[in-house]
Amino acid sequence: MEWMPAPEYVEAVLAINFNDARRHYTAALLEIHYAHTLMLARQKILSREEARVCLDALDQLDRDQLARAAYDGRFEDFFFFVEHCLEQLGDPAVIGKIHTARSRNDIDIALYRMCLREETLGLGGELCALRGALLKWASKHTATVMPAYTHGQPAQPTTLAHYLLAAAEFLGRDMIRFTAAFEVINRSPLGACAITTTGFPIDREYTAALLGFEGLQRNSYGAIAAVDYVTQAASAAAVCMVNLGRLVQDLLLWSTTEFGFVRVEDGYVQTSSIMPQKRNPVSLEHTRILASKAFGQAQGVLAAVHNTPFADMVDAEDDLQPLVFAVFADAHRAVKLLTAVVAHCGVDAEKLRRLANSHFLTVTEVADTLVRKEGISFREAHHLVSAMVKGAGDEEEPTQMVASLRELAPAVIGKELKTSDRDLLEALDADHFVRVRNIIGGPAPETVKEELGMMQDELRADEEWLEHKRSRMEAYRKHLAELRAEWE
């Protein structure tokens, strides 16, 4: 009896999934067909003559026809449509043997993994580009002092490079998460078949190697049922987008007229249709919404498979996978756009320096100086400096601040200060504040330069990892083509 899907099922599911598969999976599906056929022949499950018929049919497939194909109700899905096209190019009884010792189940999971590994490498490359742009920006501002904020309030002086290295550092951790996800993704499920493998003597490792996988998803039940290869990648993307969004929020704030720390280049701003003076940094706003979309979609991926049975279920298949593509597409756009903006941002270094020397941001160092010079506890020094700040009001003239410290000292710490005015005035200087914080991870220029060098080395290592993985992807395709050519 001919299968007749209900019109509502066609409209809501089958037609949409057919088009998604055609758009995303054609190349990977054909590679799987070639690899599986070559493996069957190598294992003598197919005769050489049968394998040649199958390979010739694969060669003759009209790729343009596949690209234009639309769901017409004759076939359940794109897989069966391709199978039908192959059967038109040779003996159907022989062509049908391509499907020996496999299932749509292991084929589908292999397709998803092959596409997701490419998405992961692509986003990893964009992350490296963004880190490179941040490190280049930081290298120009190792001595550019600026206010650091805690709880939305000015806190202490730091440098722009110190801040940018912190952002580059979290991007490095994002890259660690993506490399870990890639290692989980790039395991072959082929040979698991429906869920319990097969009675045919296939070589799973050979097929995996032909398709660029770096090992097997060994347990056949888990190869079909497990979805953590998807959820780990989505989780890595979600964390990355949270990190990205926080950086973008700062840049948007800093680009306001009130702050004026950075100036987004003209090519990345837009004006108003009514207010000709406006310079709206919309590129950063686009970055923010793209990152937020990717984050939301990543949460959707996890929600879609949450509390689903640990088995072969469509919940993790055709309807879910386009959402995974959307996560990486929007994340890719967000990172790439931010890289361009960062590479073309101007900095008002004088304003940053002026603000770093205001709002009493340096008085922690005054307290530290008193501890070193007076031999008092930090708590005593804190009380004295706090009393000075409270009494100063809005007056931040350094000599008056030093005079106030001397006046308050007998009552607060029980003795007069012996520390020189020169040392106290130096402690109130933002550049000095930064310079003495020269321990590991601190903002001192020499410390930051050392960290910068280490991060550049880490970036090069990540770029080399990416190049190695991309080379493997190119190599397996070349090897697969060479093996096919040996049959001609």
TANORSUL-V276111 format. One record per backbone hydrogen bond with DSSP energy under -0.5 kcal/mol. CO is the residue of the C=O (numbers start at 1). NH is the residue of the N-H. E is the energy in kcal/mol with one decimal. If there is no record, write none. Layout:
co = <CO;CO>
nh = <NH;NH>
e = <E;E>
This chain:
co = <6;7;8;9;9;10;10;13;14;15;16;17;18;19;20;21;21;22;25;26;27;28;29;30;31;32;33;34;35;36;37;38;39;40;40;41;47;48;49;50;51;52;53;54;55;56;57;58;61;62;63;64;65;66;77;78;79;80;81;82;83;84;86;87;90;91;91;92;94;95;96;97;99;103;104;105;106;107;108;109;110;111;112;113;114;115;116;117;118;119;120;121;122;123;124;125;126;127;128;129;130;131;132;133;134;135;136;137;138;141;141;143;144;146;148;148;150;153;156;158;159;160;161;162;163;164;165;166;167;168;169;170;171;172;173;174;175;176;177;178;179;180;181;182;185;186;188;189;192;192;200;202;203;204;205;206;207;208;208;209;215;216;219;220;221;221;222;227;227;228;229;230;231;232;233;234;235;236;237;238;239;240;241;242;243;244;245;246;247;248;249;250;251;253;254;254;256;261;263;265;266;268;270;274;275;275;279;280;280;281;281;282;283;284;285;286;287;288;289;290;291;292;293;294;295;296;297;298;299;300;301;302;305;309;311;313;314;314;317;317;318;320;320;321;322;323;324;325;326;327;328;329;330;331;332;333;334;335;336;337;338;339;341;342;344;346;347;348;349;350;351;352;353;355;358;360;362;362;363;364;365;366;367;368;369;370;370;370;371;377;378;379;380;381;382;383;384;385;386;387;388;389;392;394;397;398;399;400;401;402;403;404;405;406;408;408;409;409;409;410;420;421;422;423;424;425;426;429;430;431;432;433;434;436;437;439;444;445;446;447;448;449;450;451;452;453;454;455;456;457;458;459;460;461;462;463;464;465;466;467;468;469;470;471;472;473;474;475;476;477;478;479;480;481;482;484;485>
nh = <10;11;12;13;14;15;16;17;18;19;20;21;22;23;24;25;26;26;29;30;31;32;33;34;35;36;37;38;39;40;41;42;43;45;46;44;51;52;53;54;55;56;57;58;59;60;61;61;63;66;67;68;69;69;81;82;83;84;85;86;87;88;89;90;92;94;95;96;97;98;99;100;102;107;108;109;110;111;112;113;114;115;116;117;118;119;120;121;122;123;124;125;126;127;128;129;130;131;132;133;134;135;136;137;138;139;140;140;141;144;161;145;160;158;155;156;153;150;148;146;163;164;165;166;167;168;169;170;171;172;173;174;175;176;177;178;179;180;181;182;183;184;185;186;187;214;217;192;195;197;202;204;207;208;209;210;211;211;213;212;188;218;223;224;224;225;226;230;231;232;233;234;235;236;237;238;239;240;241;242;243;244;245;246;247;248;249;250;251;252;253;254;255;256;261;262;260;348;346;268;269;283;280;276;272;278;281;270;282;284;285;286;287;288;289;290;291;292;293;294;295;296;297;298;299;300;301;302;303;304;305;306;308;311;313;316;317;319;320;321;322;323;324;325;326;327;328;329;330;331;332;333;334;335;336;337;338;339;340;341;342;343;344;345;265;263;349;352;353;354;355;356;357;358;361;363;365;366;367;368;369;370;371;372;373;374;375;376;375;381;382;383;384;385;386;387;388;389;390;391;392;393;395;396;401;402;403;404;405;406;407;408;409;410;411;412;413;414;415;414;424;425;426;427;428;428;429;433;434;435;436;437;437;438;444;442;448;449;450;451;452;453;454;455;456;457;458;459;460;461;462;463;464;465;466;467;468;469;470;471;472;473;474;475;476;477;478;479;480;481;482;483;484;485;486;487;488>
e = <-2.2;-2.6;-2.5;-2.0;-1.7;-2.5;-0.5;-2.9;-2.3;-2.0;-2.2;-2.4;-2.5;-2.3;-2.5;-2.6;-0.5;-0.6;-2.9;-2.3;-2.0;-2.3;-2.2;-2.5;-2.8;-2.9;-2.2;-2.5;-2.2;-2.6;-2.2;-2.3;-2.2;-2.6;-1.5;-1.5;-2.8;-2.4;-2.0;-2.1;-2.9;-2.8;-2.0;-2.1;-2.3;-1.9;-0.8;-0.7;-1.1;-2.0;-2.1;-1.6;-0.9;-0.6;-1.7;-2.5;-2.3;-2.3;-2.3;-2.3;-2.0;-1.1;-1.9;-0.7;-0.5;-1.2;-3.1;-2.3;-1.8;-2.0;-1.4;-1.9;-1.0;-1.9;-3.1;-2.0;-1.9;-2.6;-2.6;-2.4;-2.7;-2.3;-2.6;-2.4;-1.0;-2.0;-2.5;-2.1;-2.4;-2.4;-2.3;-2.0;-1.6;-2.3;-2.0;-1.9;-2.3;-2.6;-2.4;-2.1;-2.4;-2.7;-2.2;-2.2;-2.7;-2.2;-0.7;-1.0;-1.8;-0.8;-1.7;-1.1;-2.4;-3.0;-3.5;-0.8;-2.0;-2.3;-3.3;-2.5;-1.9;-2.7;-2.6;-1.4;-1.5;-2.6;-2.2;-1.7;-1.8;-1.6;-1.8;-2.2;-2.1;-1.7;-2.0;-2.1;-2.6;-2.2;-2.1;-2.5;-1.9;-1.4;-2.7;-2.8;-2.3;-2.2;-2.9;-2.1;-0.7;-2.5;-2.1;-0.6;-1.8;-2.4;-2.3;-2.3;-1.2;-0.5;-2.3;-1.5;-2.7;-1.2;-2.5;-1.3;-0.6;-2.9;-2.1;-1.4;-2.2;-2.5;-0.8;-2.7;-2.5;-2.4;-2.2;-2.4;-2.6;-2.1;-2.3;-2.1;-2.4;-2.6;-2.6;-1.7;-1.6;-2.5;-2.3;-1.6;-2.2;-2.7;-2.2;-3.1;-1.4;-1.4;-1.7;-1.3;-2.9;-2.6;-2.8;-2.4;-1.6;-1.4;-3.0;-0.7;-1.0;-1.7;-0.6;-2.1;-2.6;-1.2;-1.1;-3.1;-2.0;-2.3;-2.4;-2.5;-2.4;-2.4;-2.8;-2.5;-2.4;-2.7;-2.8;-2.3;-2.1;-1.9;-1.9;-1.7;-2.7;-2.3;-1.1;-0.9;-1.6;-1.9;-0.7;-1.3;-2.1;-0.6;-1.0;-2.5;-0.7;-1.3;-1.2;-2.1;-2.1;-2.1;-1.9;-2.6;-2.4;-2.2;-2.5;-2.0;-2.4;-2.5;-2.4;-2.4;-2.3;-2.2;-1.6;-2.2;-2.9;-1.9;-1.5;-1.2;-1.1;-2.1;-1.3;-2.1;-2.4;-2.5;-2.4;-2.2;-1.1;-1.6;-1.7;-1.4;-1.3;-1.0;-2.2;-2.3;-2.6;-2.2;-2.0;-2.3;-3.2;-2.7;-0.5;-0.7;-1.0;-2.3;-2.9;-2.1;-2.2;-2.6;-2.7;-2.1;-1.9;-2.5;-2.5;-1.9;-1.4;-1.1;-2.1;-0.7;-2.0;-2.2;-2.3;-2.2;-1.9;-2.0;-2.2;-2.3;-1.8;-0.6;-0.5;-2.1;-3.0;-0.9;-0.7;-0.7;-2.0;-3.1;-2.2;-1.9;-0.9;-0.6;-1.7;-2.4;-2.3;-2.6;-2.2;-0.5;-1.0;-1.6;-2.0;-2.6;-3.0;-2.5;-1.6;-2.4;-2.8;-2.0;-1.9;-2.7;-2.2;-1.8;-2.2;-2.6;-2.2;-2.1;-2.2;-2.7;-2.3;-2.1;-2.6;-2.4;-2.4;-2.4;-2.9;-2.4;-1.9;-2.0;-2.2;-2.7;-2.3;-1.4;-2.1;-2.8;-2.7;-2.1;-2.2;-2.5;-2.0;-2.3;-1.4;-1.7;-1.6>
